[in-house]
Amino acid sequence: MGEESGDHETPLLHSDFSPKRTGTLWSCTAHTITAVIGSGALSFAWSVAQLGWIAGPASVISFAIITYVSSSLLPDCYRSPDPTNGTRNRSYIDAVRVNLG
């Protein structure tokens, strides 16, 4: 039905302009801590109560390892094909196209 050339752009996911970045190391740290503590502090006690003292912390630690691996792979997809000297992928769709073809 649609074009299969791959040249069309998705307007909501890709833009031709580059917005000015205003984030700092402190704002990144604050957002990370807020995200981790916000959900973790509320759910940790409940998960330990439901799973027990062995399975509860073990599952939390295993999910922390999965999160760490995922968050360490994400920066490698930011620049392609080389994480240090590659071209910048400006959107998620660009990263998917470069890495998956």
Biopython code that builds the backbone (N, CA, C, O; Angstrom):
import numpy as np
from Bio.PDB.StructureBuilder import StructureBuilder

atoms = [
    (1, "MET", "N", (0.797, -1.180, 0.000)),
    (1, "MET", "CA", (0.000, 0.000, 0.000)),
    (1, "MET", "C", (0.849, 1.258, 0.000)),
    (1, "MET", "O", (0.635, 2.162, -0.808)),
    (2, "GLY", "N", (1.826, 1.314, 0.919)),
    (2, "GLY", "CA", (2.637, 2.522, 1.048)),
    (2, "GLY", "C", (3.938, 2.399, 0.293)),
    (2, "GLY", "O", (4.274, 1.356, -0.268)),
    (3, "GLU", "N", (4.647, 3.491, 0.300)),
    (3, "GLU", "CA", (5.952, 3.526, -0.350)),
    (3, "GLU", "C", (6.958, 2.766, 0.495)),
    (3, "GLU", "O", (6.942, 2.869, 1.721)),
    (4, "GLU", "N", (7.818, 2.020, -0.137)),
    (4, "GLU", "CA", (8.810, 1.253, 0.598)),
    (4, "GLU", "C", (10.207, 1.792, 0.368)),
    (4, "GLU", "O", (11.191, 1.099, 0.627)),
    (5, "SER", "N", (10.307, 3.033, -0.119)),
    (5, "SER", "CA", (11.627, 3.571, -0.430)),
    (5, "SER", "C", (12.406, 3.950, 0.816)),
    (5, "SER", "O", (13.637, 3.945, 0.799)),
    (6, "GLY", "N", (11.695, 4.285, 1.917)),
    (6, "GLY", "CA", (12.383, 4.656, 3.136)),
    (6, "GLY", "C", (12.815, 6.108, 3.164)),
    (6, "GLY", "O", (13.483, 6.531, 4.108)),
    (7, "ASP", "N", (12.449, 6.889, 2.146)),
    (7, "ASP", "CA", (12.858, 8.290, 2.108)),
    (7, "ASP", "C", (11.868, 9.214, 2.795)),
    (7, "ASP", "O", (12.191, 10.374, 3.048)),
    (8, "HIS", "N", (10.677, 8.734, 3.103)),
    (8, "HIS", "CA", (9.687, 9.597, 3.718)),
    (8, "HIS", "C", (10.052, 9.834, 5.185)),
    (8, "HIS", "O", (10.673, 8.989, 5.829)),
    (9, "GLU", "N", (9.655, 10.990, 5.692)),
    (9, "GLU", "CA", (9.975, 11.364, 7.057)),
    (9, "GLU", "C", (8.715, 11.288, 7.919)),
    (9, "GLU", "O", (7.618, 11.575, 7.439)),
    (10, "THR", "N", (8.860, 10.915, 9.150)),
    (10, "THR", "CA", (7.763, 10.939, 10.097)),
    (10, "THR", "C", (7.829, 12.280, 10.817)),
    (10, "THR", "O", (8.772, 12.519, 11.571)),
    (11, "PRO", "N", (6.846, 13.167, 10.605)),
    (11, "PRO", "CA", (6.972, 14.519, 11.132)),
    (11, "PRO", "C", (7.002, 14.601, 12.652)),
    (11, "PRO", "O", (7.625, 15.515, 13.193)),
    (12, "LEU", "N", (6.356, 13.687, 13.358)),
    (12, "LEU", "CA", (6.345, 13.770, 14.806)),
    (12, "LEU", "C", (7.610, 13.205, 15.445)),
    (12, "LEU", "O", (7.920, 13.526, 16.592)),
    (13, "LEU", "N", (8.326, 12.383, 14.725)),
    (13, "LEU", "CA", (9.501, 11.734, 15.292)),
    (13, "LEU", "C", (10.821, 12.292, 14.778)),
    (13, "LEU", "O", (11.881, 11.969, 15.315)),
    (14, "HIS", "N", (10.768, 13.118, 13.755)),
    (14, "HIS", "CA", (12.001, 13.624, 13.169)),
    (14, "HIS", "C", (11.792, 15.087, 12.780)),
    (14, "HIS", "O", (10.757, 15.448, 12.220)),
    (15, "SER", "N", (12.760, 15.901, 13.077)),
    (15, "SER", "CA", (12.659, 17.302, 12.691)),
    (15, "SER", "C", (13.952, 17.726, 12.010)),
    (15, "SER", "O", (15.011, 17.142, 12.239)),
    (16, "ASP", "N", (13.849, 18.737, 11.181)),
    (16, "ASP", "CA", (15.012, 19.207, 10.441)),
    (16, "ASP", "C", (15.844, 20.211, 11.226)),
    (16, "ASP", "O", (16.954, 20.546, 10.811)),
    (17, "PHE", "N", (15.341, 20.686, 12.323)),
    (17, "PHE", "CA", (16.095, 21.653, 13.110)),
    (17, "PHE", "C", (16.658, 20.985, 14.361)),
    (17, "PHE", "O", (16.128, 19.986, 14.847)),
    (18, "SER", "N", (17.734, 21.556, 14.863)),
    (18, "SER", "CA", (18.344, 21.033, 16.075)),
    (18, "SER", "C", (18.081, 22.001, 17.211)),
    (18, "SER", "O", (18.622, 23.106, 17.201)),
    (19, "PRO", "N", (17.275, 21.631, 18.181)),
    (19, "PRO", "CA", (17.026, 22.545, 19.289)),
    (19, "PRO", "C", (18.288, 22.725, 20.130)),
    (19, "PRO", "O", (19.114, 21.819, 20.239)),
    (20, "LYS", "N", (18.418, 23.896, 20.712)),
    (20, "LYS", "CA", (19.579, 24.179, 21.552)),
    (20, "LYS", "C", (19.483, 23.349, 22.830)),
    (20, "LYS", "O", (18.430, 23.288, 23.465)),
    (21, "ARG", "N", (20.566, 22.730, 23.186)),
    (21, "ARG", "CA", (20.600, 21.900, 24.384)),
    (21, "ARG", "C", (20.896, 22.771, 25.591)),
    (21, "ARG", "O", (21.816, 23.589, 25.578)),
    (22, "THR", "N", (20.100, 22.581, 26.632)),
    (22, "THR", "CA", (20.283, 23.384, 27.836)),
    (22, "THR", "C", (20.572, 22.537, 29.059)),
    (22, "THR", "O", (20.706, 23.073, 30.159)),
    (23, "GLY", "N", (20.670, 21.233, 28.895)),
    (23, "GLY", "CA", (20.908, 20.353, 30.028)),
    (23, "GLY", "C", (22.340, 20.443, 30.535)),
    (23, "GLY", "O", (23.277, 20.685, 29.775)),
    (24, "THR", "N", (22.479, 20.246, 31.817)),
    (24, "THR", "CA", (23.798, 20.232, 32.451)),
    (24, "THR", "C", (23.987, 18.895, 33.160)),
    (24, "THR", "O", (23.068, 18.077, 33.222)),
    (25, "LEU", "N", (25.161, 18.688, 33.680)),
    (25, "LEU", "CA", (25.436, 17.477, 34.434)),
    (25, "LEU", "C", (24.539, 17.402, 35.667)),
    (25, "LEU", "O", (24.068, 16.323, 36.027)),
    (26, "TRP", "N", (24.301, 18.539, 36.313)),
    (26, "TRP", "CA", (23.469, 18.571, 37.512)),
    (26, "TRP", "C", (22.015, 18.248, 37.190)),
    (26, "TRP", "O", (21.365, 17.525, 37.945)),
    (27, "SER", "N", (21.495, 18.769, 36.081)),
    (27, "SER", "CA", (20.103, 18.457, 35.743)),
    (27, "SER", "C", (19.950, 16.992, 35.352)),
    (27, "SER", "O", (18.935, 16.369, 35.665)),
    (28, "CYS", "N", (20.949, 16.439, 34.671)),
    (28, "CYS", "CA", (20.920, 15.015, 34.323)),
    (28, "CYS", "C", (20.936, 14.156, 35.582)),
    (28, "CYS", "O", (20.185, 13.186, 35.683)),
    (29, "THR", "N", (21.780, 14.506, 36.530)),
    (29, "THR", "CA", (21.864, 13.766, 37.784)),
    (29, "THR", "C", (20.561, 13.860, 38.559)),
    (29, "THR", "O", (20.089, 12.864, 39.107)),
    (30, "ALA", "N", (19.976, 15.056, 38.609)),
    (30, "ALA", "CA", (18.722, 15.248, 39.333)),
    (30, "ALA", "C", (17.589, 14.436, 38.710)),
    (30, "ALA", "O", (16.797, 13.830, 39.432)),
    (31, "HIS", "N", (17.505, 14.415, 37.389)),
    (31, "HIS", "CA", (16.455, 13.636, 36.729)),
    (31, "HIS", "C", (16.646, 12.140, 36.943)),
    (31, "HIS", "O", (15.673, 11.410, 37.133)),
    (32, "THR", "N", (17.886, 11.681, 36.913)),
    (32, "THR", "CA", (18.166, 10.259, 37.124)),
    (32, "THR", "C", (17.803, 9.837, 38.545)),
    (32, "THR", "O", (17.158, 8.808, 38.746)),
    (33, "ILE", "N", (18.214, 10.624, 39.517)),
    (33, "ILE", "CA", (17.906, 10.299, 40.917)),
    (33, "ILE", "C", (16.410, 10.334, 41.159)),
    (33, "ILE", "O", (15.872, 9.471, 41.852)),
    (34, "THR", "N", (15.731, 11.325, 40.593)),
    (34, "THR", "CA", (14.282, 11.408, 40.748)),
    (34, "THR", "C", (13.589, 10.201, 40.154)),
    (34, "THR", "O", (12.661, 9.661, 40.756)),
    (35, "ALA", "N", (14.024, 9.770, 38.985)),
    (35, "ALA", "CA", (13.406, 8.614, 38.339)),
    (35, "ALA", "C", (13.651, 7.330, 39.124)),
    (35, "ALA", "O", (12.745, 6.511, 39.271)),
    (36, "VAL", "N", (14.855, 7.153, 39.623)),
    (36, "VAL", "CA", (15.189, 5.920, 40.339)),
    (36, "VAL", "C", (14.547, 5.881, 41.722)),
    (36, "VAL", "O", (13.949, 4.874, 42.099)),
    (37, "ILE", "N", (14.664, 6.949, 42.465)),
    (37, "ILE", "CA", (14.130, 6.960, 43.824)),
    (37, "ILE", "C", (12.609, 7.004, 43.813)),
    (37, "ILE", "O", (11.967, 6.389, 44.663)),
    (38, "GLY", "N", (12.028, 7.723, 42.862)),
    (38, "GLY", "CA", (10.573, 7.858, 42.830)),
    (38, "GLY", "C", (9.862, 6.528, 42.750)),
    (38, "GLY", "O", (8.953, 6.267, 43.539)),
    (39, "SER", "N", (10.246, 5.694, 41.832)),
    (39, "SER", "CA", (9.574, 4.402, 41.702)),
    (39, "SER", "C", (10.174, 3.358, 42.633)),
    (39, "SER", "O", (9.456, 2.503, 43.152)),
    (40, "GLY", "N", (11.464, 3.419, 42.845)),
    (40, "GLY", "CA", (12.122, 2.406, 43.656)),
    (40, "GLY", "C", (11.761, 2.462, 45.124)),
    (40, "GLY", "O", (11.560, 1.422, 45.750)),
    (41, "ALA", "N", (11.674, 3.665, 45.690)),
    (41, "ALA", "CA", (11.383, 3.791, 47.113)),
    (41, "ALA", "C", (9.959, 3.352, 47.433)),
    (41, "ALA", "O", (9.694, 2.827, 48.514)),
    (42, "LEU", "N", (9.047, 3.566, 46.494)),
    (42, "LEU", "CA", (7.658, 3.194, 46.752)),
    (42, "LEU", "C", (7.403, 1.705, 46.531)),
    (42, "LEU", "O", (6.542, 1.123, 47.191)),
    (43, "SER", "N", (8.132, 1.091, 45.621)),
    (43, "SER", "CA", (7.838, -0.297, 45.293)),
    (43, "SER", "C", (8.745, -1.310, 45.992)),
    (43, "SER", "O", (8.433, -2.501, 46.010)),
    (44, "PHE", "N", (9.847, -0.865, 46.560)),
    (44, "PHE", "CA", (10.776, -1.813, 47.156)),
    (44, "PHE", "C", (10.165, -2.545, 48.345)),
    (44, "PHE", "O", (10.279, -3.767, 48.439)),
    (45, "ALA", "N", (9.530, -1.830, 49.239)),
    (45, "ALA", "CA", (8.940, -2.462, 50.426)),
    (45, "ALA", "C", (7.830, -3.433, 50.025)),
    (45, "ALA", "O", (7.716, -4.517, 50.599)),
    (46, "TRP", "N", (7.019, -3.053, 49.051)),
    (46, "TRP", "CA", (5.932, -3.928, 48.622)),
    (46, "TRP", "C", (6.483, -5.187, 47.957)),
    (46, "TRP", "O", (5.980, -6.284, 48.197)),
    (47, "SER", "N", (7.517, -5.037, 47.121)),
    (47, "SER", "CA", (8.066, -6.205, 46.432)),
    (47, "SER", "C", (8.718, -7.174, 47.407)),
    (47, "SER", "O", (8.606, -8.389, 47.243)),
    (48, "VAL", "N", (9.392, -6.651, 48.411)),
    (48, "VAL", "CA", (10.003, -7.527, 49.410)),
    (48, "VAL", "C", (8.914, -8.227, 50.223)),
    (48, "VAL", "O", (9.053, -9.400, 50.571)),
    (49, "ALA", "N", (7.831, -7.507, 50.526)),
    (49, "ALA", "CA", (6.735, -8.117, 51.287)),
    (49, "ALA", "C", (6.055, -9.217, 50.482)),
    (49, "ALA", "O", (5.656, -10.236, 51.046)),
    (50, "GLN", "N", (5.916, -9.026, 49.175)),
    (50, "GLN", "CA", (5.237, -10.025, 48.348)),
    (50, "GLN", "C", (6.140, -11.204, 47.990)),
    (50, "GLN", "O", (5.683, -12.347, 47.956)),
    (51, "LEU", "N", (7.412, -10.932, 47.725)),
    (51, "LEU", "CA", (8.316, -11.981, 47.267)),
    (51, "LEU", "C", (9.149, -12.608, 48.373)),
    (51, "LEU", "O", (9.653, -13.719, 48.208)),
    (52, "GLY", "N", (9.298, -11.937, 49.470)),
    (52, "GLY", "CA", (10.103, -12.455, 50.569)),
    (52, "GLY", "C", (11.473, -11.799, 50.602)),
    (52, "GLY", "O", (11.830, -11.011, 49.725)),
    (53, "TRP", "N", (12.234, -12.146, 51.640)),
    (53, "TRP", "CA", (13.525, -11.504, 51.853)),
    (53, "TRP", "C", (14.597, -11.960, 50.871)),
    (53, "TRP", "O", (15.588, -11.251, 50.692)),
    (54, "ILE", "N", (14.444, -13.083, 50.247)),
    (54, "ILE", "CA", (15.458, -13.546, 49.295)),
    (54, "ILE", "C", (15.072, -13.180, 47.872)),
    (54, "ILE", "O", (15.869, -12.572, 47.158)),
    (55, "ALA", "N", (13.877, -13.532, 47.448)),
    (55, "ALA", "CA", (13.459, -13.270, 46.069)),
    (55, "ALA", "C", (13.217, -11.782, 45.808)),
    (55, "ALA", "O", (13.435, -11.314, 44.691)),
    (56, "GLY", "N", (12.770, -11.031, 46.816)),
    (56, "GLY", "CA", (12.504, -9.599, 46.635)),
    (56, "GLY", "C", (13.752, -8.811, 46.268)),
    (56, "GLY", "O", (13.806, -8.218, 45.190)),
    (57, "PRO", "N", (14.767, -8.791, 47.147)),
    (57, "PRO", "CA", (16.003, -8.078, 46.787)),
    (57, "PRO", "C", (16.718, -8.670, 45.579)),
    (57, "PRO", "O", (17.353, -7.937, 44.822)),
    (58, "ALA", "N", (16.624, -10.001, 45.383)),
    (58, "ALA", "CA", (17.258, -10.611, 44.205)),
    (58, "ALA", "C", (16.621, -10.101, 42.923)),
    (58, "ALA", "O", (17.324, -9.835, 41.948)),
    (59, "SER", "N", (15.300, -9.961, 42.909)),
    (59, "SER", "CA", (14.638, -9.445, 41.706)),
    (59, "SER", "C", (14.958, -7.969, 41.492)),
    (59, "SER", "O", (15.129, -7.529, 40.355)),
    (60, "VAL", "N", (15.040, -7.209, 42.570)),
    (60, "VAL", "CA", (15.395, -5.791, 42.434)),
    (60, "VAL", "C", (16.818, -5.648, 41.884)),
    (60, "VAL", "O", (17.068, -4.806, 41.022)),
    (61, "ILE", "N", (17.734, -6.455, 42.372)),
    (61, "ILE", "CA", (19.116, -6.404, 41.887)),
    (61, "ILE", "C", (19.195, -6.853, 40.431)),
    (61, "ILE", "O", (19.939, -6.265, 39.646)),
    (62, "SER", "N", (18.438, -7.891, 40.060)),
    (62, "SER", "CA", (18.472, -8.337, 38.663)),
    (62, "SER", "C", (17.893, -7.270, 37.732)),
    (62, "SER", "O", (18.424, -7.068, 36.641)),
    (63, "PHE", "N", (16.826, -6.587, 38.130)),
    (63, "PHE", "CA", (16.290, -5.503, 37.308)),
    (63, "PHE", "C", (17.248, -4.320, 37.251)),
    (63, "PHE", "O", (17.305, -3.619, 36.241)),
    (64, "ALA", "N", (18.003, -4.091, 38.326)),
    (64, "ALA", "CA", (19.012, -3.030, 38.300)),
    (64, "ALA", "C", (20.116, -3.360, 37.302)),
    (64, "ALA", "O", (20.604, -2.469, 36.605)),
    (65, "ILE", "N", (20.512, -4.611, 37.224)),
    (65, "ILE", "CA", (21.533, -5.024, 36.252)),
    (65, "ILE", "C", (21.011, -4.874, 34.829)),
    (65, "ILE", "O", (21.733, -4.404, 33.950)),
    (66, "ILE", "N", (19.753, -5.272, 34.595)),
    (66, "ILE", "CA", (19.152, -5.112, 33.271)),
    (66, "ILE", "C", (19.085, -3.640, 32.884)),
    (66, "ILE", "O", (19.374, -3.287, 31.741)),
    (67, "THR", "N", (18.706, -2.780, 33.825)),
    (67, "THR", "CA", (18.653, -1.342, 33.566)),
    (67, "THR", "C", (20.033, -0.787, 33.261)),
    (67, "THR", "O", (20.182, 0.053, 32.374)),
    (68, "TYR", "N", (21.043, -1.246, 33.985)),
    (68, "TYR", "CA", (22.407, -0.785, 33.742)),
    (68, "TYR", "C", (22.893, -1.179, 32.345)),
    (68, "TYR", "O", (23.487, -0.363, 31.640)),
    (69, "VAL", "N", (22.642, -2.418, 31.951)),
    (69, "VAL", "CA", (23.062, -2.876, 30.626)),
    (69, "VAL", "C", (22.339, -2.088, 29.538)),
    (69, "VAL", "O", (22.956, -1.663, 28.562)),
    (70, "SER", "N", (21.033, -1.895, 29.708)),
    (70, "SER", "CA", (20.264, -1.144, 28.714)),
    (70, "SER", "C", (20.739, 0.297, 28.612)),
    (70, "SER", "O", (20.871, 0.834, 27.512)),
    (71, "SER", "N", (20.996, 0.922, 29.749)),
    (71, "SER", "CA", (21.428, 2.312, 29.720)),
    (71, "SER", "C", (22.868, 2.471, 29.240)),
    (71, "SER", "O", (23.251, 3.558, 28.808)),
    (72, "SER", "N", (23.662, 1.428, 29.305)),
    (72, "SER", "CA", (25.013, 1.517, 28.747)),
    (72, "SER", "C", (25.024, 1.227, 27.248)),
    (72, "SER", "O", (25.931, 1.674, 26.546)),
    (73, "LEU", "N", (24.033, 0.489, 26.743)),
    (73, "LEU", "CA", (23.927, 0.253, 25.304)),
    (73, "LEU", "C", (23.321, 1.443, 24.566)),
    (73, "LEU", "O", (23.628, 1.671, 23.396)),
    (74, "LEU", "N", (22.478, 2.188, 25.233)),
    (74, "LEU", "CA", (21.801, 3.313, 24.596)),
    (74, "LEU", "C", (22.763, 4.382, 24.076)),
    (74, "LEU", "O", (22.564, 4.852, 22.956)),
    (75, "PRO", "N", (23.786, 4.792, 24.815)),
    (75, "PRO", "CA", (24.721, 5.779, 24.258)),
    (75, "PRO", "C", (25.487, 5.281, 23.038)),
    (75, "PRO", "O", (25.892, 6.080, 22.194)),
    (76, "ASP", "N", (25.689, 3.972, 22.937)),
    (76, "ASP", "CA", (26.371, 3.433, 21.762)),
    (76, "ASP", "C", (25.527, 3.591, 20.501)),
    (76, "ASP", "O", (26.072, 3.658, 19.400)),
    (77, "CYS", "N", (24.214, 3.651, 20.646)),
    (77, "CYS", "CA", (23.325, 3.843, 19.499)),
    (77, "CYS", "C", (23.189, 5.321, 19.129)),
    (77, "CYS", "O", (22.659, 5.640, 18.065)),
    (78, "TYR", "N", (23.656, 6.220, 19.985)),
    (78, "TYR", "CA", (23.524, 7.655, 19.730)),
    (78, "TYR", "C", (24.351, 8.081, 18.525)),
    (78, "TYR", "O", (23.900, 8.890, 17.714)),
    (79, "ARG", "N", (25.549, 7.543, 18.405)),
    (79, "ARG", "CA", (26.397, 7.821, 17.249)),
    (79, "ARG", "C", (26.652, 6.521, 16.510)),
    (79, "ARG", "O", (26.939, 5.497, 17.129)),
    (80, "SER", "N", (26.548, 6.557, 15.200)),
    (80, "SER", "CA", (26.719, 5.341, 14.393)),
    (80, "SER", "C", (27.681, 5.606, 13.260)),
    (80, "SER", "O", (27.724, 6.739, 12.782)),
    (81, "PRO", "N", (28.433, 4.674, 12.810)),
    (81, "PRO", "CA", (28.591, 3.310, 13.284)),
    (81, "PRO", "C", (29.570, 3.203, 14.447)),
    (81, "PRO", "O", (29.628, 2.163, 15.102)),
    (82, "ASP", "N", (30.333, 4.243, 14.717)),
    (82, "ASP", "CA", (31.300, 4.216, 15.809)),
    (82, "ASP", "C", (30.794, 5.096, 16.940)),
    (82, "ASP", "O", (30.410, 6.237, 16.683)),
    (83, "PRO", "N", (30.773, 4.611, 18.206)),
    (83, "PRO", "CA", (30.250, 5.415, 19.305)),
    (83, "PRO", "C", (31.039, 6.691, 19.580)),
    (83, "PRO", "O", (30.496, 7.632, 20.159)),
    (84, "THR", "N", (32.301, 6.745, 19.179)),
    (84, "THR", "CA", (33.115, 7.925, 19.438)),
    (84, "THR", "C", (33.131, 8.892, 18.268)),
    (84, "THR", "O", (32.940, 10.092, 18.463)),
    (85, "ASN", "N", (33.353, 8.401, 17.066)),
    (85, "ASN", "CA", (33.527, 9.269, 15.905)),
    (85, "ASN", "C", (32.403, 9.166, 14.870)),
    (85, "ASN", "O", (32.511, 9.747, 13.790)),
    (86, "GLY", "N", (31.347, 8.450, 15.176)),
    (86, "GLY", "CA", (30.268, 8.254, 14.211)),
    (86, "GLY", "C", (29.384, 9.478, 14.056)),
    (86, "GLY", "O", (29.526, 10.462, 14.782)),
    (87, "THR", "N", (28.469, 9.402, 13.101)),
    (87, "THR", "CA", (27.530, 10.494, 12.887)),
    (87, "THR", "C", (26.408, 10.408, 13.912)),
    (87, "THR", "O", (26.040, 9.321, 14.358)),
    (88, "ARG", "N", (25.872, 11.557, 14.278)),
    (88, "ARG", "CA", (24.861, 11.651, 15.317)),
    (88, "ARG", "C", (23.492, 11.259, 14.765)),
    (88, "ARG", "O", (23.076, 11.743, 13.712)),
    (89, "ASN", "N", (22.806, 10.388, 15.478)),
    (89, "ASN", "CA", (21.430, 10.054, 15.148)),
    (89, "ASN", "C", (20.532, 11.040, 15.876)),
    (89, "ASN", "O", (20.510, 11.064, 17.106)),
    (90, "ARG", "N", (19.794, 11.852, 15.134)),
    (90, "ARG", "CA", (18.998, 12.911, 15.746)),
    (90, "ARG", "C", (17.667, 12.427, 16.291)),
    (90, "ARG", "O", (17.031, 13.145, 17.063)),
    (91, "SER", "N", (17.227, 11.240, 15.918)),
    (91, "SER", "CA", (15.967, 10.718, 16.442)),
    (91, "SER", "C", (16.096, 9.212, 16.643)),
    (91, "SER", "O", (17.045, 8.580, 16.180)),
    (92, "TYR", "N", (15.128, 8.667, 17.337)),
    (92, "TYR", "CA", (15.106, 7.235, 17.579)),
    (92, "TYR", "C", (14.955, 6.471, 16.268)),
    (92, "TYR", "O", (15.561, 5.417, 16.078)),
    (93, "ILE", "N", (14.149, 7.007, 15.377)),
    (93, "ILE", "CA", (13.934, 6.364, 14.079)),
    (93, "ILE", "C", (15.236, 6.307, 13.287)),
    (93, "ILE", "O", (15.512, 5.304, 12.628)),
    (94, "ASP", "N", (16.046, 7.374, 13.340)),
    (94, "ASP", "CA", (17.341, 7.359, 12.666)),
    (94, "ASP", "C", (18.248, 6.271, 13.234)),
    (94, "ASP", "O", (18.930, 5.577, 12.480)),
    (95, "ALA", "N", (18.261, 6.120, 14.543)),
    (95, "ALA", "CA", (19.099, 5.088, 15.161)),
    (95, "ALA", "C", (18.631, 3.693, 14.765)),
    (95, "ALA", "O", (19.453, 2.807, 14.531)),
    (96, "VAL", "N", (17.324, 3.491, 14.687)),
    (96, "VAL", "CA", (16.788, 2.200, 14.276)),
    (96, "VAL", "C", (17.160, 1.907, 12.830)),
    (96, "VAL", "O", (17.544, 0.784, 12.502)),
    (97, "ARG", "N", (17.048, 2.911, 11.961)),
    (97, "ARG", "CA", (17.389, 2.710, 10.545)),
    (97, "ARG", "C", (18.858, 2.374, 10.361)),
    (97, "ARG", "O", (19.200, 1.518, 9.545)),
    (98, "VAL", "N", (19.729, 3.036, 11.109)),
    (98, "VAL", "CA", (21.159, 2.793, 10.967)),
    (98, "VAL", "C", (21.533, 1.422, 11.524)),
    (98, "VAL", "O", (22.311, 0.695, 10.907)),
    (99, "ASN", "N", (20.986, 1.065, 12.682)),
    (99, "ASN", "CA", (21.385, -0.177, 13.326)),
    (99, "ASN", "C", (20.671, -1.414, 12.804)),
    (99, "ASN", "O", (21.239, -2.506, 12.824)),
    (100, "LEU", "N", (19.448, -1.266, 12.340)),
    (100, "LEU", "CA", (18.693, -2.424, 11.858)),
    (100, "LEU", "C", (18.521, -2.472, 10.349)),
    (100, "LEU", "O", (18.074, -3.481, 9.802)),
    (101, "GLY", "N", (18.872, -1.394, 9.682)),
    (101, "GLY", "CA", (18.792, -1.377, 8.225)),
    (101, "GLY", "C", (17.498, -0.876, 7.657)),
    (101, "GLY", "O", (17.338, -0.826, 6.438)),
]
sb = StructureBuilder()
sb.init_structure("model")
sb.init_model(0)
sb.init_chain("A")
sb.init_seg("    ")
for serial, (resi, resn, name, xyz) in enumerate(atoms, 1):
    if name == "N":
        sb.init_residue(resn, " ", resi, " ")
    sb.init_atom(name, np.array(xyz, "f"), 0.0, 1.0, " ", f" {name:<3s}", serial, name[0])
structure = sb.get_structure()
